[in-house]
Amino acid sequence: MTKKTVEAAPQCSVDYAFQRVGGKHKGRLIWHLQDGPVRYGQLRRLIAGVSPKMLTQALRELEEDGLVTRHIFVEVPPRVEYALTDNGAQLLPFIGLLKEWGEQQMQAAGVRSVHEELTA
């Protein structure tokens, strides 16, 4: 019995990219992983408004897409760290541009940044 090779249908590259990094939390997760590995609990504190279920789902999807790695330390209590892969790190300049654009739009609209609240 031979396996049939199924060829993927043509797809828009923008759609393909947004399927990998789109959504409410993925871009922020990638941004917060830029300085190196981060533990799950730290990510929960950094990403405001995300439930544990949604955080876990987003991290799993990023891992499946090869953008994030998960390292499990066999110790008590168990420790899990997430880090960017080389492919994930390639997204940082684009997310940085989105961040700058968002800051400009917020300033023009008179919307205060969370970062301003923390330093006020």
Contacts in CASP RR format, 6 or more apart in sequence:
PFRMAT RR
TARGET T0000
AUTHOR 0000-0000-0000
METHOD contacts of the structure
MODEL  1
MTKKTVEAAPQCSVDYAFQRVGGKHKGRLIWHLQDGPVRYGQLRRLIAGV
SPKMLTQALRELEEDGLVTRHIFVEVPPRVEYALTDNGAQLLPFIGLLKE
WGEQQMQAAGVRSVHEELTA
20 26 0 8 1.000
20 65 0 8 1.000
20 67 0 8 1.000
21 27 0 8 1.000
21 30 0 8 1.000
21 67 0 8 1.000
21 91 0 8 1.000
23 58 0 8 1.000
24 50 0 8 1.000
24 54 0 8 1.000
25 47 0 8 1.000
25 50 0 8 1.000
25 54 0 8 1.000
25 55 0 8 1.000
25 58 0 8 1.000
26 58 0 8 1.000
26 61 0 8 1.000
26 62 0 8 1.000
27 91 0 8 1.000
27 95 0 8 1.000
28 46 0 8 1.000
28 47 0 8 1.000
29 43 0 8 1.000
29 47 0 8 1.000
29 55 0 8 1.000
29 58 0 8 1.000
29 59 0 8 1.000
29 62 0 8 1.000
29 68 0 8 1.000
29 82 0 8 1.000
30 62 0 8 1.000
30 67 0 8 1.000
30 68 0 8 1.000
30 84 0 8 1.000
30 88 0 8 1.000
30 91 0 8 1.000
30 92 0 8 1.000
30 95 0 8 1.000
31 92 0 8 1.000
31 95 0 8 1.000
31 96 0 8 1.000
31 99 0 8 1.000
32 38 0 8 1.000
32 43 0 8 1.000
32 46 0 8 1.000
32 47 0 8 1.000
33 68 0 8 1.000
33 82 0 8 1.000
33 83 0 8 1.000
33 84 0 8 1.000
34 84 0 8 1.000
34 89 0 8 1.000
34 92 0 8 1.000
36 83 0 8 1.000
36 84 0 8 1.000
37 71 0 8 1.000
37 81 0 8 1.000
37 82 0 8 1.000
37 83 0 8 1.000
38 46 0 8 1.000
38 81 0 8 1.000
38 82 0 8 1.000
38 83 0 8 1.000
39 79 0 8 1.000
39 80 0 8 1.000
39 81 0 8 1.000
39 82 0 8 1.000
40 55 0 8 1.000
40 59 0 8 1.000
40 80 0 8 1.000
40 81 0 8 1.000
40 82 0 8 1.000
43 55 0 8 1.000
43 59 0 8 1.000
43 82 0 8 1.000
44 50 0 8 1.000
44 52 0 8 1.000
44 55 0 8 1.000
47 55 0 8 1.000
48 114 0 8 1.000
50 58 0 8 1.000
59 68 0 8 1.000
59 70 0 8 1.000
59 82 0 8 1.000
62 68 0 8 1.000
63 69 0 8 1.000
63 70 0 8 1.000
66 85 0 8 1.000
66 87 0 8 1.000
66 88 0 8 1.000
67 84 0 8 1.000
67 85 0 8 1.000
67 87 0 8 1.000
67 88 0 8 1.000
67 91 0 8 1.000
68 82 0 8 1.000
68 83 0 8 1.000
68 84 0 8 1.000
68 85 0 8 1.000
68 88 0 8 1.000
69 82 0 8 1.000
69 83 0 8 1.000
69 84 0 8 1.000
69 85 0 8 1.000
70 80 0 8 1.000
70 81 0 8 1.000
70 82 0 8 1.000
71 80 0 8 1.000
71 81 0 8 1.000
71 82 0 8 1.000
71 83 0 8 1.000
72 78 0 8 1.000
72 79 0 8 1.000
72 80 0 8 1.000
73 79 0 8 1.000
73 80 0 8 1.000
73 81 0 8 1.000
84 92 0 8 1.000
103 113 0 8 1.000
106 112 0 8 1.000
106 113 0 8 1.000
END
